[in-house]
Amino acid sequence: MGLLNLFSSRKTFDHGIHPVEHKEQTADKPIRRLSFAPELVLPLSQHRGAPSRPIVKAGQEVVRGEPIAEADGFFSVPIHAPADGVIRAIDLAPTAEGPRIPAIFLKVHRASNQEILFDMPRHLSVLTPDELIDAVRSSGLVGLGGAAFPSHVKMKPPEGRKIETLVVNGCECEPYLTCDHRVMLEQPNSIMAGIRIAMRATGATRAVIGVEDNKPDALAKLREHLPLDLQVTVEAVETKYPQGAEKILIKSLFGREVPAGGLPADLGIAVYNVGTLAQMGDLLPLSRGLIERVVTVSGPGVLKPGNYRVPIGTPLRFLLEQTKMTDQAHEVILGGPMMGMSVASLEVPVTKAVSGVVVLDVEHPDLAHRQVLPCIRCSACLEACPVNLNPSMLGQLAQHRDYERMAKEYYLDQCFECGCCAYVCPSNIPLTQYFRIAKAINRDQKKKVH
């Protein structure tokens, strides 16, 4: 199939930006397995919703794949041991966000071959949709694109809603990140198996895979592996940030907008990341839990960039020792540089939500000291905002600490902190940071009221 045919159905959305991609370091590098760290740190809160509850105690031996924490309610998922070892402690561990939170510390048995013994093959075709949803929940799967939303929850839409279309998100629009790209190239059959499971569980009658048009090899590979007995199509969408945001992708594919404050389910849609579905396709037939994920390690501060299959709980220090930080390495970001979070400690572990580790060096332009200047009302941020907000006015209100007005009159809660406004601002105003602070303060105020 020629490139013209691949691009003929390209779809897009209004506004957005085109940051430098920086994907050439890792896009052509196959996924490789990372060795096990001497100790793994497994936070009990690695997902949206209630933290998991530990079901092990210090001194207990566990085998790879064994459940070590259970879900605490429907909006929660279990955690499984990523390696054979012994539970050293259940204690507080550092996080990228700052506060220390409860975690399970697993000392890895170095002499073990780390074969997964905790599984049980089963025929998924005999399971009902509800049994499939329970199986997804038992696997501990969450959205691996970064949101970490429990995968089974999306399969149970709110009362009165019905899922008709499954959207598979293969956009990966963040600079540097290529883990989803490699999964699409190397695990197309696993993705299709995951699509089959998700369609059966949700009752969806069709699936649409959206992939940015800077990945023609992934578009071609997925089209080669489409199932003949399901209505699954692959659509090329314009390479533009933030194309991978689920509401933006829905707009690009179907020309429809998710209502303000609403969910994709309001349009009869459920959105899943390609990496999530690949894991679903691999784990469920064997009744296994999520114990590792593919992570892109990249940036000018890394000597061995690549895509690595990393055990959940691996400390960043160990990961970066294996991939060799340069002497000029200066800042480590979890996720991509647009929406990711800079970490203050390399003891922070890789969690289910970590799709990338980007290491910037001291000479990187994004780390240059830039003086924050007054807003010049150029409207660049309005032209960039993909959800048609007024970042300039929101920023001015934030500087005056008028957080309530930001929410009530200027729809602050519709901002998903993509960073487009801050990226284009000629005055270097840290708009995204202002909005995060404003939303956090508003949340705290609501808690005090209730």
C-alpha positions as CSV (number, residue, x, y, z in Angstrom):
1,M,0.0,0.0,0.0
2,G,1.5,3.4,-1.0
3,L,2.1,6.3,1.2
4,L,-0.5,8.4,-0.6
5,N,-3.2,5.8,0.2
6,L,-2.1,5.7,3.8
7,F,-2.4,9.5,4.1
8,S,-5.6,10.0,2.0
9,S,-7.9,9.7,5.0
10,R,-5.9,11.9,7.3
11,K,-8.1,13.6,9.9
12,T,-7.3,16.4,12.4
13,F,-8.6,19.0,14.9
14,D,-8.5,22.7,15.3
15,H,-5.6,24.5,16.9
16,G,-2.7,22.5,18.6
17,I,1.0,22.8,18.0
18,H,3.9,21.1,16.2
19,P,6.7,20.7,18.7
20,V,10.0,19.1,17.6
21,E,9.4,15.4,17.8
22,H,12.9,14.1,18.9
23,K,11.8,10.5,18.1
24,E,14.7,9.5,15.9
25,Q,16.7,8.3,18.9
26,T,14.4,5.4,19.6
27,A,11.8,4.9,16.9
28,D,13.8,2.2,15.1
29,K,15.1,0.4,18.2
30,P,13.3,-2.9,19.1
31,I,12.0,-3.4,22.5
32,R,14.6,-5.0,24.8
33,R,14.1,-6.5,28.3
34,L,15.7,-4.6,31.2
35,S,17.2,-6.7,34.0
36,F,15.8,-6.8,37.5
37,A,16.8,-4.2,40.1
38,P,17.9,-5.7,43.5
39,E,14.8,-4.2,45.1
40,L,11.5,-3.1,43.6
41,V,9.3,-0.4,45.1
42,L,5.5,-0.8,44.4
43,P,3.4,2.2,45.5
44,L,-0.1,1.2,46.5
45,S,-1.5,4.1,44.5
46,Q,-0.4,3.7,40.8
47,H,-3.7,4.4,39.3
48,R,-6.8,6.7,39.4
49,G,-9.1,5.8,42.2
50,A,-8.6,4.1,45.6
51,P,-5.2,2.8,46.4
52,S,-4.7,-1.0,46.5
53,R,-4.7,-2.8,49.9
54,P,-1.6,-5.0,50.7
55,I,-2.3,-8.7,51.3
56,V,1.3,-9.6,52.2
57,K,3.5,-8.8,55.2
58,A,7.2,-8.2,55.8
59,G,9.2,-11.4,55.5
60,Q,6.8,-13.2,53.2
61,E,8.1,-15.0,50.1
62,V,6.3,-14.3,46.8
63,V,6.6,-15.6,43.3
64,R,6.5,-13.6,40.1
65,G,3.0,-12.7,39.1
66,E,1.4,-13.4,42.5
67,P,-1.1,-10.9,43.8
68,I,0.4,-8.8,46.6
69,A,-2.3,-6.1,47.0
70,E,-6.0,-6.3,46.3
71,A,-8.4,-3.7,44.8
72,D,-10.1,-1.5,47.3
73,G,-13.5,-1.2,45.7
74,F,-14.6,-1.1,42.0
75,F,-12.5,2.0,41.2
76,S,-9.3,0.3,42.1
77,V,-7.0,-2.5,40.9
78,P,-4.7,-5.2,42.4
79,I,-0.9,-5.2,42.3
80,H,1.1,-8.3,41.4
81,A,4.7,-9.2,42.2
82,P,7.0,-8.3,39.3
83,A,9.6,-10.8,40.5
84,D,10.3,-13.7,42.8
85,G,11.5,-12.4,46.1
86,V,10.7,-11.5,49.7
87,I,8.7,-8.6,51.0
88,R,11.2,-6.5,52.9
89,A,8.7,-3.9,54.2
90,I,5.5,-2.0,53.7
91,D,6.6,1.6,54.2
92,L,6.5,5.1,52.7
93,A,8.2,5.7,49.3
94,P,9.0,8.8,47.3
95,T,6.8,9.9,44.4
96,A,7.3,12.2,41.4
97,E,4.5,14.4,42.9
98,G,6.5,15.0,46.1
99,P,4.7,13.4,49.0
100,R,5.8,10.0,50.2
101,I,3.0,7.3,50.0
102,P,2.6,3.7,51.2
103,A,4.4,1.1,49.1
104,I,5.5,-2.5,49.1
105,F,9.3,-3.0,49.0
106,L,10.2,-6.3,47.3
107,K,13.7,-7.7,47.6
108,V,14.4,-9.6,44.4
109,H,15.9,-13.1,44.5
110,R,18.9,-12.7,42.3
111,A,19.4,-16.4,41.7
112,S,15.9,-17.0,40.4
113,N,15.2,-17.5,36.7
114,Q,12.1,-15.3,37.2
115,E,9.8,-17.6,35.3
116,I,6.2,-16.7,35.7
117,L,4.6,-19.6,37.5
118,F,1.5,-17.8,38.8
119,D,-0.9,-18.2,35.9
120,M,-3.7,-20.4,34.7
121,P,-4.6,-20.7,30.9
122,R,-8.3,-20.3,30.1
123,H,-10.6,-20.0,27.2
124,L,-11.9,-16.4,27.0
125,S,-14.6,-17.3,24.4
126,V,-16.7,-19.0,27.1
127,L,-16.7,-16.0,29.5
128,T,-19.6,-13.6,29.6
129,P,-19.0,-9.8,29.3
130,D,-19.2,-9.3,33.0
131,E,-16.7,-12.2,33.6
132,L,-14.4,-10.6,31.1
133,I,-14.6,-7.3,32.9
134,D,-13.8,-9.1,36.2
135,A,-10.8,-10.7,34.5
136,V,-9.6,-7.3,33.3
137,R,-9.9,-6.0,36.8
138,S,-8.1,-9.0,38.3
139,S,-5.2,-8.4,35.9
140,G,-4.5,-5.0,37.4
141,L,-4.6,-3.3,34.0
142,V,-4.8,0.5,33.8
143,G,-4.4,3.0,31.0
144,L,-0.7,2.7,30.0
145,G,-0.7,5.9,27.9
146,G,-0.2,7.8,31.1
147,A,-3.6,8.4,32.6
148,A,-3.6,5.2,34.6
149,F,-7.4,5.0,34.6
150,P,-8.5,1.4,35.6
151,S,-9.3,-0.4,32.4
152,H,-12.3,-2.3,33.6
153,V,-14.1,0.8,34.7
154,K,-14.4,2.0,31.1
155,M,-16.1,-1.2,30.2
156,K,-18.9,-0.4,32.6
157,P,-20.4,2.9,31.3
158,P,-22.7,5.0,33.4
159,E,-26.4,4.0,33.7
160,G,-28.2,4.8,30.4
161,R,-25.0,4.8,28.3
162,K,-24.1,2.1,25.8
163,I,-20.7,1.6,24.2
164,E,-20.9,1.2,20.4
165,T,-17.4,2.2,19.2
166,L,-14.0,1.2,20.6
167,V,-11.3,3.8,19.8
168,V,-7.8,2.5,19.9
169,N,-5.3,5.3,20.6
170,G,-2.0,4.8,18.7
171,C,-1.1,8.5,18.3
172,E,1.7,8.9,20.8
173,C,2.1,12.7,20.1
174,E,4.5,13.5,23.0
175,P,8.0,14.3,21.8
176,Y,10.7,11.6,22.5
177,L,8.2,8.8,23.3
178,T,8.1,5.8,20.9
179,C,7.1,2.9,23.1
180,D,3.6,2.7,21.6
181,H,5.1,2.9,18.1
182,R,7.3,-0.1,18.8
183,V,4.4,-2.1,20.4
184,M,2.3,-1.5,17.2
185,L,5.2,-2.8,15.1
186,E,6.2,-5.7,17.3
187,Q,2.9,-6.8,18.9
188,P,0.1,-6.3,16.3
189,N,-1.5,-9.7,17.1
190,S,-1.6,-8.9,20.8
191,I,-3.3,-5.6,20.0
192,M,-5.9,-7.3,17.9
193,A,-6.5,-9.9,20.7
194,G,-7.0,-7.0,23.2
195,I,-9.4,-5.3,20.8
196,R,-11.4,-8.5,20.5
197,I,-11.6,-8.8,24.4
198,A,-12.6,-5.1,24.8
199,M,-15.2,-5.3,22.1
200,R,-16.8,-8.3,23.7
201,A,-16.7,-6.8,27.2
202,T,-18.1,-3.5,26.2
203,G,-20.6,-4.7,23.5
204,A,-18.9,-2.4,20.9
205,T,-19.8,-3.3,17.3
206,R,-16.8,-1.6,15.7
207,A,-13.3,-0.5,16.5
208,V,-11.3,2.4,15.0
209,I,-7.5,2.6,15.5
210,G,-6.2,6.1,15.2
211,V,-2.5,6.5,14.4
212,E,-0.6,9.7,13.6
213,D,0.6,9.9,10.0
214,N,4.3,10.1,11.0
215,K,4.1,6.4,11.6
216,P,3.4,4.9,8.2
217,D,5.1,1.6,9.1
218,A,2.7,1.2,12.1
219,L,-0.3,2.1,9.9
220,A,0.7,-0.6,7.4
221,K,1.5,-3.2,10.0
222,L,-1.8,-2.9,11.8
223,R,-3.7,-3.0,8.5
224,E,-1.9,-6.2,7.7
225,H,-3.2,-7.8,10.9
226,L,-6.8,-6.7,11.0
227,P,-9.2,-9.5,12.0
228,L,-11.5,-10.6,9.2
229,D,-14.5,-11.4,11.5
230,L,-14.6,-8.0,13.3
231,Q,-15.4,-4.4,12.0
232,V,-12.0,-2.9,12.8
233,T,-10.4,-0.1,10.7
234,V,-7.2,1.9,10.9
235,E,-7.3,5.7,10.4
236,A,-4.4,8.0,9.8
237,V,-4.7,11.3,11.7
238,E,-2.6,14.4,11.3
239,T,0.7,14.5,13.3
240,K,0.0,17.3,15.7
241,Y,0.1,17.8,19.4
242,P,-2.1,16.9,21.5
243,Q,-3.6,14.5,19.0
244,G,-3.3,11.6,21.5
245,A,-5.7,13.2,24.1
246,E,-8.8,11.0,24.0
247,K,-11.3,13.8,23.5
248,I,-9.1,15.4,20.8
249,L,-8.8,12.0,19.0
250,I,-12.5,11.5,19.1
251,K,-12.9,15.0,17.5
252,S,-10.4,14.2,14.8
253,L,-11.9,10.8,13.9
254,F,-15.6,11.5,14.0
255,G,-15.9,15.3,14.1
256,R,-17.8,15.0,17.4
257,E,-17.1,16.7,20.7
258,V,-17.4,15.1,24.1
259,P,-19.8,17.4,26.1
260,A,-18.2,19.7,28.7
261,G,-17.8,17.8,31.9
262,G,-18.8,14.6,30.1
263,L,-17.2,11.3,29.1
264,P,-16.5,9.6,25.8
265,A,-19.2,7.1,27.0
266,D,-21.7,10.0,26.5
267,L,-21.1,9.5,22.7
268,G,-21.1,5.7,23.0
269,I,-17.3,5.5,22.8
270,A,-14.6,3.9,24.9
271,V,-11.0,4.8,24.3
272,Y,-8.0,2.5,25.0
273,N,-4.3,3.0,24.4
274,V,-2.6,0.5,22.1
275,G,-0.2,-0.6,24.8
276,T,-3.1,-1.3,27.2
277,L,-4.8,-3.5,24.6
278,A,-1.6,-5.3,23.8
279,Q,-1.2,-6.2,27.5
280,M,-4.9,-7.2,27.7
281,G,-4.4,-9.5,24.8
282,D,-1.4,-11.1,26.3
283,L,-2.4,-11.3,30.0
284,L,-6.0,-12.4,30.0
285,P,-5.7,-15.8,28.2
286,L,-3.2,-16.8,30.9
287,S,-5.0,-15.2,33.9
288,R,-1.8,-13.1,34.5
289,G,-1.4,-9.7,36.2
290,L,0.4,-6.6,34.9
291,I,4.0,-6.8,36.2
292,E,6.0,-4.9,33.5
293,R,5.5,-2.4,30.8
294,V,7.4,-0.9,27.8
295,V,9.1,2.4,28.6
296,T,10.9,4.8,26.3
297,V,14.2,6.0,27.8
298,S,15.5,8.9,25.7
299,G,16.8,12.5,25.6
300,P,20.2,14.1,25.2
301,G,21.2,13.1,28.7
302,V,21.2,9.3,27.9
303,L,23.9,7.3,26.2
304,K,21.8,4.1,25.5
305,P,18.3,5.4,24.6
306,G,15.8,2.8,23.6
307,N,12.5,1.1,24.4
308,Y,12.7,-1.3,27.4
309,R,10.4,-3.8,28.9
310,V,10.7,-2.7,32.5
311,P,9.5,-4.5,35.7
312,I,7.0,-2.3,37.6
313,G,8.6,-0.9,40.7
314,T,12.1,-0.4,39.1
315,P,13.8,2.6,40.7
316,L,14.8,5.3,38.3
317,R,18.4,5.2,39.6
318,F,18.7,1.5,38.5
319,L,17.0,2.2,35.1
320,L,19.3,5.1,34.3
321,E,22.4,3.1,35.5
322,Q,21.5,0.5,32.9
323,T,20.9,3.1,30.1
324,K,23.9,5.3,31.1
325,M,23.2,9.0,31.9
326,T,25.8,11.4,30.5
327,D,27.9,13.7,32.7
328,Q,25.8,16.6,31.4
329,A,22.4,15.0,32.5
330,H,20.5,17.6,34.4
331,E,16.8,16.9,34.6
332,V,14.7,13.7,34.5
333,I,11.1,13.8,33.4
334,L,8.6,11.0,33.8
335,G,6.4,10.8,30.7
336,G,6.9,13.3,27.8
337,P,8.3,16.8,28.1
338,M,4.9,18.4,27.4
339,M,2.8,16.7,30.1
340,G,5.4,14.8,32.1
341,M,6.7,15.6,35.6
342,S,10.2,16.4,36.6
343,V,11.5,14.3,39.5
344,A,13.6,15.4,42.4
345,S,14.7,12.0,43.4
346,L,16.0,9.0,41.4
347,E,14.6,6.7,44.1
348,V,11.1,7.3,42.5
349,P,10.0,4.0,40.9
350,V,8.6,3.2,37.5
351,T,4.9,2.7,37.9
352,K,2.1,1.5,35.6
353,A,1.6,5.1,34.5
354,V,5.2,5.7,33.3
355,S,5.4,5.5,29.5
356,G,8.7,7.4,29.2
357,V,11.8,8.6,31.0
358,V,13.3,11.7,29.3
359,V,16.7,13.0,30.5
360,L,17.6,16.5,29.4
361,D,21.1,17.9,29.7
362,V,22.3,21.3,30.9
363,E,22.5,22.7,27.4
364,H,19.0,21.8,26.4
365,P,17.1,24.9,25.4
366,D,14.1,24.1,27.5
367,L,16.3,24.3,30.6
368,A,17.6,27.8,29.8
369,H,16.7,30.5,32.3
370,R,13.9,32.5,30.7
371,Q,12.6,35.7,32.3
372,V,8.8,35.7,32.7
373,L,7.5,38.9,31.1
374,P,4.0,40.5,31.1
375,C,1.4,39.2,28.8
376,I,1.5,41.1,25.5
377,R,-2.0,39.9,24.4
378,C,-0.7,38.4,21.3
379,S,-3.4,35.6,21.3
380,A,-0.9,32.9,20.5
381,C,-2.2,30.8,23.4
382,L,-5.8,31.1,22.2
383,E,-4.7,29.9,18.7
384,A,-2.9,27.0,20.3
385,C,-5.5,25.8,22.8
386,P,-7.1,22.6,21.5
387,V,-10.2,23.0,23.7
388,N,-10.8,26.7,22.8
389,L,-10.2,28.2,26.2
390,N,-8.7,31.7,26.9
391,P,-5.3,30.8,28.6
392,S,-4.3,34.5,28.6
393,M,-7.3,35.5,30.8
394,L,-6.9,32.4,32.9
395,G,-3.3,33.3,33.5
396,Q,-4.1,36.8,34.6
397,L,-6.8,35.5,37.0
398,A,-4.3,33.0,38.4
399,Q,-1.8,35.8,39.1
400,H,-4.6,37.6,41.0
401,R,-5.5,34.3,42.8
402,D,-9.1,34.5,41.5
403,Y,-9.3,30.7,41.2
404,E,-13.1,30.5,41.7
405,R,-13.7,32.9,38.8
406,M,-11.3,30.8,36.6
407,A,-13.5,27.8,37.1
408,K,-16.9,29.4,37.0
409,E,-16.5,31.9,34.1
410,Y,-13.5,30.6,32.1
411,Y,-14.0,26.8,32.3
412,L,-10.7,26.0,34.0
413,D,-11.7,22.4,34.6
414,Q,-11.9,21.8,30.8
415,C,-8.1,22.3,30.7
416,F,-6.3,19.0,30.6
417,E,-2.9,20.6,31.0
418,C,-1.5,19.8,27.6
419,G,1.0,22.6,27.8
420,C,0.3,24.1,24.3
421,C,-0.3,27.6,25.7
422,A,2.9,27.7,27.7
423,Y,4.9,26.3,24.8
424,V,3.9,29.2,22.4
425,C,3.9,32.0,24.9
426,P,6.5,34.6,23.9
427,S,6.5,36.1,27.4
428,N,7.5,32.7,28.9
429,I,4.5,32.7,31.3
430,P,4.2,29.3,33.0
431,L,0.5,29.0,32.2
432,T,0.2,25.3,32.7
433,Q,1.8,25.4,36.1
434,Y,-0.6,28.3,37.1
435,F,-3.6,26.2,36.0
436,R,-2.4,23.1,37.9
437,I,-2.1,25.1,41.1
438,A,-5.5,26.8,40.6
439,K,-7.2,23.4,40.1
440,A,-5.5,21.9,43.1
441,I,-6.6,24.9,45.3
442,N,-10.2,24.6,44.0
443,R,-10.2,20.9,44.8
444,D,-9.0,21.6,48.3
445,Q,-11.7,24.3,48.8
446,K,-14.4,21.8,47.7
447,K,-13.2,19.2,50.2
448,K,-13.4,21.8,53.0
449,V,-17.0,22.7,52.0
450,H,-18.1,19.1,52.0
